[in-house]
């Protein structure tokens, strides 16, 4: 039995535009009711460069999702893959009333408001404010301080923010397509909601969401969400490298990457070749698979090492007891888990959504992790609406395990 009505998640990605319709069940599983997707045109590095075309594609995908799910779509939850998402830690503290020395719900609300009040330039928009925990008179790792005695209550927040204009343009395109945006959420955060177990979060884990235009990352350490960020490099950069290195068209480069290439060079393939037909620009010829592997390896190794260095600089790398989880379309790249294992020197696997049923081509695909995670984000908010919180504040509690106020 369904715990609530249908929910719709929409992702305007660099490579694909996707809509997924789902329903939350009483046992907290998701049932996928329908979906639709179309090749992305007019989006580069997750930013709109051809607004009318993107609006038209949104309309097309939404209409197809309506037909596939037999549901009328009026509102969606939008997945955001901003190329410059950052996580900034901010802290706040309040003094407890000396007459009672007891921490109240109002004290928690006040310290939360202070911790969320990060001064950002006007070109930055806050996507999420996620609690990293409380401290009472210096005692850290307090989950819920309400009712405790003390003099000073403090709280640290991970403020996740992105560039304002690209996010607003994505939201505007969806509204122009005739549907309302309930809320927006960072793609890597959504992917984590879909694929991570409580045990992995407790042990420490990083999710790397490999998109076509951007790569997002979140990491859990010390049982809190410790990091979130993104970089404007993804699978399309590998394709572009193949275009330049092998002198082929973008369409041929994409085909070579998917069908014949690997992120890890394969010594046994050193004599293997792929025949290419004449295409009007280049004559019929062959290319060496070893050259293709070398090009792909160079770009993906550089990207993963950049993420590794960033996590190491933040003191998070050594806390990832559960290793690395890969999601996004790039997680399907041949050899990528082997490369990630080598780069991070820890276990690495492809993440697939948990507790989801319905369309197998969606529930088993790492490229759908973000949209499925957005459905879970929305379903939990709808089933337990917090009386004094916005959606983003409720996400704080959902991620950290803090009881609703």
WODABEL-V124553 format. One record per residue. PHI is phi in degrees with one decimal (* if undefined). OMEGA is omega in radians with two decimals (NA if undefined). NEAR is the number of other ideal C-beta (glycine too) atoms within 12 Angstrom. Layout:
phi: (PHI | PHI)
omega: (OMEGA | OMEGA)
near: (NEAR | NEAR)
//
This chain:
phi: (* | -77.4 | -86.4 | -164.6 | -74.1 | -61.5 | -123.9 | -128.0 | -109.6 | -128.9 | -127.3 | -101.5 | -92.1 | -68.0 | -101.3 | -137.7 | -104.8 | -129.1 | -129.6 | -129.9 | -105.2 | -139.3 | -137.8 | -86.1 | -95.5 | -61.1 | -89.7 | 67.8 | -97.3 | -103.3 | -108.5 | -81.8 | -96.0 | -179.2 | -159.6 | -159.5 | -153.8 | -150.1 | -59.8 | -78.5 | -131.4 | 91.9 | -127.9 | -133.3 | 52.2 | 64.3 | -121.9 | -73.0 | -120.8 | -140.7 | -61.8 | -59.1 | -65.3 | -65.4 | -60.1 | -62.7 | -67.8 | -59.5 | -59.1 | -62.3 | -67.1 | -64.9 | -62.4 | -67.1 | -65.6 | -60.1 | -65.9 | -71.9 | -98.5 | 59.4 | -125.2 | -87.5 | -103.3 | -116.7 | -146.1 | -136.5 | -107.1 | -99.5 | -82.9 | -113.1 | -115.5 | -70.2 | -73.4 | -136.3 | -78.0 | -133.7 | -114.4 | -121.4 | -85.2 | -130.5 | -124.5 | -141.3 | -148.0 | -135.5 | -90.6 | -82.1 | -52.8 | -67.7 | -72.0 | -108.0 | 51.4 | -117.5 | -77.0 | -109.1 | -61.9 | -67.0 | -63.5 | -62.8 | -62.1 | -66.9 | -67.6 | -65.1 | -62.7 | -67.4 | -66.7 | -78.7 | -82.1 | -88.7 | -75.6 | -122.3 | -65.0 | -64.0 | -88.4 | -121.1 | -122.1 | -75.0 | -95.0 | -148.4 | -124.5 | -115.9 | -66.4 | -105.0 | 117.5 | -109.3 | -137.4 | -122.1 | 50.7 | 90.7 | -78.3 | -92.1 | 61.1 | -82.0 | -82.6 | -138.7 | -85.1 | -58.2 | 95.1 | -75.2 | -93.6 | 169.2 | -107.3 | -131.0 | -108.8 | -126.7 | -146.2 | -109.5 | -126.2 | -95.4 | -93.4 | -100.2 | -138.4 | -140.1 | -65.1 | -66.2 | -61.1 | -59.5 | -66.6 | -63.5 | -68.1 | -62.4 | -63.5 | -65.3 | -62.1 | -65.5 | -64.7 | -64.6 | -79.2 | 102.0 | -129.2 | -90.8 | -97.6 | -68.2 | -168.4 | -123.0 | -145.8 | -67.2 | -59.5 | -66.4 | -64.6 | -63.0 | -58.4 | -62.3 | -62.6 | -81.4 | -111.6 | -92.5 | -97.2 | -57.3 | -65.4 | -65.9 | -62.9 | -65.3 | -74.2 | 99.7 | -157.9 | -120.9 | -110.7 | -112.2 | -98.4 | -90.8 | -95.0 | -77.6 | -106.5 | -139.7 | -126.1 | -104.8 | -145.8 | -129.5 | -144.6 | -103.3 | -149.5 | 54.3 | 66.0 | -135.6 | -72.8 | -99.6 | -157.8 | -150.8 | -176.5 | -149.6 | -138.1 | -81.7 | -134.0 | -158.2 | -61.7 | -64.8 | -68.7 | -63.2 | -59.2 | -63.3 | -64.1 | -66.3 | -56.5 | -71.7 | -75.2 | -110.1 | 54.5 | -128.8 | -76.3 | -56.3 | -64.3 | -68.1 | -61.3 | -62.9 | -65.1 | -61.1 | -59.2 | -74.5 | -90.7 | -126.5 | -91.4 | -148.3 | -74.9 | -121.3 | -56.7 | -116.3 | -56.9 | -71.5 | -99.3 | -64.2 | -104.6 | -80.6 | -129.5 | -121.2 | -85.8 | -115.9 | -76.6 | -62.0 | -128.3 | 95.9 | -100.2 | -127.9 | -74.2 | -60.9 | -162.8 | -123.9 | -125.0 | -81.6 | -62.2 | -61.6 | -67.7 | -61.3 | -60.6 | -61.9 | -64.8 | -65.3 | -61.5 | -59.5 | -69.9 | -70.2 | -63.3 | -61.2 | -63.6 | -66.5 | -69.5 | -63.5 | -64.9 | -59.0 | -63.2 | -66.1 | -65.4 | -66.7 | -63.8 | -87.6 | 74.7 | -99.8 | -53.9 | -73.7 | -100.3 | -90.5 | -63.7 | -93.6 | 82.4 | -117.3 | -116.4 | -102.4 | -133.0 | 86.5 | -60.2 | -67.7 | -69.1 | -86.8 | -62.9 | -61.2 | 83.2 | -69.7 | -69.0 | -62.9 | -63.2 | -62.2 | -60.8 | -68.4 | -68.0 | -89.9 | 55.3 | -157.6 | -58.8 | -140.9 | -148.5 | -82.0 | -88.0 | -127.5 | -57.1 | -97.9 | 53.1 | -132.6 | -133.1 | 123.0 | -73.7 | -65.4 | -68.1 | -98.2 | -66.5 | -99.8 | -97.7 | -64.1 | -68.8 | -98.9 | -59.5 | -66.8 | -69.9 | -68.7 | -62.7 | -64.6 | -62.0 | -68.4 | -53.9 | -71.8 | -64.5 | -69.4 | -63.2 | -67.7 | -77.5 | -134.2 | -64.4 | -75.2 | -66.6 | -117.5 | -133.1 | -83.4 | -58.9 | -67.2 | -71.3 | -67.7 | -58.5 | -51.3 | -69.5 | -63.8 | -78.7 | -97.5 | 85.3 | -67.6 | -61.9 | -59.9 | -85.0)
omega: (-3.12 | 3.09 | -3.13 | 3.12 | -3.11 | 3.09 | -3.11 | 3.06 | -3.11 | 3.10 | 3.08 | -3.06 | 3.13 | -3.08 | -3.10 | 2.92 | -3.03 | 2.97 | 3.12 | 3.11 | -3.11 | -3.12 | 3.12 | -3.12 | -3.10 | 3.14 | 3.10 | 2.97 | 3.09 | 3.01 | 3.11 | -3.08 | -3.11 | -3.12 | 3.05 | 3.06 | 3.11 | 3.05 | -3.13 | 3.01 | -3.14 | 3.08 | 3.12 | -3.07 | 3.11 | 3.09 | -3.10 | 3.07 | 3.08 | -2.98 | -3.12 | 3.14 | -3.14 | 3.10 | 3.13 | 3.12 | 3.07 | 3.12 | -3.12 | -3.10 | 3.14 | 3.11 | 3.12 | 3.10 | 3.07 | -3.13 | -3.09 | -3.08 | -3.06 | 3.11 | 3.05 | -3.05 | 3.09 | -3.12 | -3.11 | 2.98 | -2.95 | 3.05 | -3.09 | 3.07 | -3.10 | -3.10 | -3.10 | 3.04 | 3.12 | 3.03 | -3.13 | 3.13 | 3.13 | -3.09 | 3.05 | 3.09 | 3.08 | 3.04 | -3.13 | -3.13 | -3.11 | -3.12 | -3.11 | -3.05 | 3.11 | -3.10 | -3.11 | 3.07 | 3.12 | 3.07 | 3.11 | 3.13 | -3.09 | -3.11 | 3.08 | 3.11 | 3.13 | -3.12 | 3.13 | -3.03 | 3.10 | 3.12 | -3.13 | 3.04 | -3.07 | 3.14 | 3.10 | 3.14 | 3.08 | 3.06 | -3.09 | 2.98 | -3.01 | -3.11 | 2.99 | 3.05 | -3.13 | 2.96 | 3.12 | -3.12 | 3.10 | 3.09 | -3.04 | 3.09 | 3.05 | -3.08 | -3.14 | -3.03 | -3.06 | -3.13 | 3.12 | 3.05 | 3.13 | 3.13 | -3.11 | 3.05 | 3.09 | 3.14 | 3.03 | -3.13 | 2.91 | -3.14 | -3.12 | -3.04 | -3.12 | 3.13 | -3.03 | -3.00 | 3.12 | 3.13 | 3.14 | 3.13 | 3.05 | 3.14 | -3.13 | 3.13 | 3.12 | 3.13 | 3.09 | 3.11 | 3.01 | 3.11 | 3.13 | 3.06 | 3.12 | 3.13 | 3.11 | -3.14 | -3.12 | -3.01 | -3.12 | 3.08 | 3.09 | 3.12 | 3.10 | 3.10 | -3.10 | -2.91 | -3.04 | 3.04 | 3.07 | -3.13 | 3.11 | 3.12 | 3.14 | -3.11 | -3.05 | -3.04 | 3.04 | 3.03 | 3.07 | -3.08 | -3.01 | 3.10 | 3.14 | -3.09 | -3.13 | 3.04 | 3.13 | -3.14 | 2.92 | 3.12 | 3.02 | 3.07 | -3.09 | 3.06 | 3.04 | 3.00 | -2.97 | -3.05 | 2.99 | 3.12 | 3.13 | 3.11 | -3.09 | 3.09 | -3.14 | -3.06 | 3.12 | 3.10 | 3.05 | 3.11 | 3.14 | 3.09 | 3.11 | 3.08 | -3.09 | -3.04 | -3.07 | 3.13 | 3.09 | 3.09 | 3.10 | -3.14 | 3.12 | 3.13 | 3.12 | 3.12 | 3.11 | -3.13 | -3.05 | -2.97 | -2.98 | -3.00 | 3.12 | 3.08 | 3.10 | 3.11 | -3.09 | -3.09 | -3.12 | -3.14 | -2.98 | 3.13 | -3.09 | 3.13 | 3.06 | 3.14 | 3.10 | 3.10 | 3.02 | -3.06 | -3.14 | 3.07 | -3.09 | 3.12 | 3.05 | -3.09 | 3.06 | 3.03 | -3.14 | 3.12 | 3.12 | 3.10 | 3.10 | 3.13 | -3.12 | 3.13 | -3.12 | -3.14 | -3.08 | -3.10 | -3.08 | 3.08 | 3.10 | -3.12 | -3.10 | 3.11 | 3.06 | 3.12 | 3.12 | -3.13 | 3.13 | 3.12 | 3.13 | -3.14 | 3.14 | -3.14 | -3.06 | -2.96 | -3.07 | -3.13 | -3.07 | -3.10 | 3.14 | 3.01 | -3.03 | 3.07 | 3.14 | 3.05 | -3.12 | -3.12 | -3.14 | 3.12 | 3.10 | -3.14 | 3.14 | 3.07 | -3.01 | 3.12 | 3.08 | 3.13 | -3.13 | 3.09 | 3.12 | -3.07 | -3.06 | -3.13 | 3.11 | -3.12 | 3.13 | 3.11 | 3.07 | -3.13 | 3.08 | -3.04 | 3.09 | 2.99 | 3.12 | 3.09 | -3.14 | -3.05 | -3.02 | -3.13 | 3.10 | -3.04 | -3.13 | -3.02 | 3.13 | 3.12 | 3.14 | -3.07 | -3.08 | -3.12 | 3.08 | 3.08 | 3.07 | 3.06 | 3.13 | 3.06 | -3.09 | -3.10 | -3.13 | 3.07 | -3.10 | -3.06 | 3.14 | -3.10 | -3.13 | -3.02 | -3.07 | -3.02 | 2.95 | 3.11 | -3.08 | 3.10 | 3.08 | 3.08 | 3.07 | -3.10 | -3.12 | -3.10 | -3.01 | -3.11 | 3.11 | -3.13 | 3.08 | 3.12 | NA)
near: (10 | 21 | 23 | 23 | 21 | 35 | 43 | 43 | 53 | 51 | 52 | 53 | 49 | 41 | 35 | 35 | 44 | 46 | 50 | 53 | 42 | 46 | 33 | 33 | 24 | 14 | 14 | 21 | 24 | 42 | 31 | 41 | 33 | 32 | 39 | 35 | 32 | 29 | 20 | 35 | 25 | 26 | 37 | 28 | 30 | 48 | 31 | 35 | 20 | 17 | 25 | 17 | 24 | 37 | 29 | 21 | 35 | 43 | 27 | 24 | 42 | 43 | 23 | 23 | 40 | 26 | 19 | 25 | 29 | 13 | 28 | 18 | 38 | 19 | 27 | 44 | 43 | 45 | 52 | 49 | 56 | 48 | 34 | 32 | 41 | 31 | 38 | 29 | 28 | 29 | 27 | 30 | 27 | 28 | 20 | 28 | 18 | 11 | 8 | 15 | 19 | 21 | 34 | 23 | 22 | 19 | 35 | 38 | 24 | 24 | 36 | 42 | 23 | 23 | 33 | 33 | 18 | 26 | 12 | 21 | 12 | 11 | 15 | 24 | 30 | 34 | 45 | 44 | 41 | 44 | 45 | 38 | 35 | 36 | 28 | 32 | 20 | 14 | 19 | 19 | 19 | 29 | 23 | 24 | 35 | 26 | 19 | 24 | 20 | 29 | 22 | 27 | 41 | 34 | 42 | 35 | 38 | 44 | 37 | 47 | 36 | 42 | 30 | 23 | 19 | 37 | 37 | 25 | 31 | 43 | 35 | 25 | 37 | 41 | 26 | 23 | 34 | 22 | 29 | 21 | 34 | 28 | 32 | 45 | 51 | 53 | 60 | 51 | 49 | 48 | 52 | 49 | 47 | 46 | 43 | 38 | 21 | 18 | 14 | 28 | 32 | 20 | 23 | 33 | 41 | 52 | 51 | 53 | 54 | 52 | 53 | 41 | 40 | 46 | 49 | 51 | 51 | 52 | 44 | 42 | 29 | 25 | 27 | 35 | 43 | 35 | 43 | 47 | 41 | 44 | 32 | 28 | 34 | 38 | 39 | 34 | 34 | 46 | 37 | 26 | 34 | 38 | 25 | 17 | 25 | 35 | 21 | 34 | 22 | 23 | 18 | 30 | 34 | 27 | 23 | 36 | 43 | 24 | 16 | 33 | 44 | 33 | 38 | 29 | 28 | 25 | 13 | 12 | 22 | 15 | 12 | 21 | 18 | 27 | 16 | 26 | 16 | 13 | 17 | 10 | 16 | 18 | 13 | 13 | 18 | 20 | 28 | 25 | 30 | 25 | 30 | 43 | 39 | 28 | 35 | 41 | 34 | 25 | 35 | 43 | 29 | 23 | 38 | 40 | 24 | 23 | 39 | 31 | 18 | 27 | 35 | 22 | 14 | 26 | 17 | 34 | 29 | 19 | 26 | 38 | 23 | 30 | 30 | 44 | 43 | 47 | 48 | 50 | 42 | 45 | 39 | 30 | 39 | 29 | 33 | 39 | 33 | 27 | 36 | 40 | 22 | 23 | 33 | 35 | 18 | 27 | 23 | 33 | 27 | 35 | 43 | 29 | 41 | 26 | 26 | 35 | 21 | 28 | 27 | 14 | 14 | 37 | 29 | 24 | 32 | 35 | 41 | 45 | 50 | 52 | 55 | 50 | 48 | 47 | 50 | 43 | 42 | 44 | 38 | 28 | 31 | 27 | 25 | 22 | 19 | 25 | 12 | 17 | 27 | 21 | 28 | 33 | 32 | 33 | 39 | 38 | 30 | 37 | 39 | 36 | 20 | 29 | 20 | 24 | 24)
//
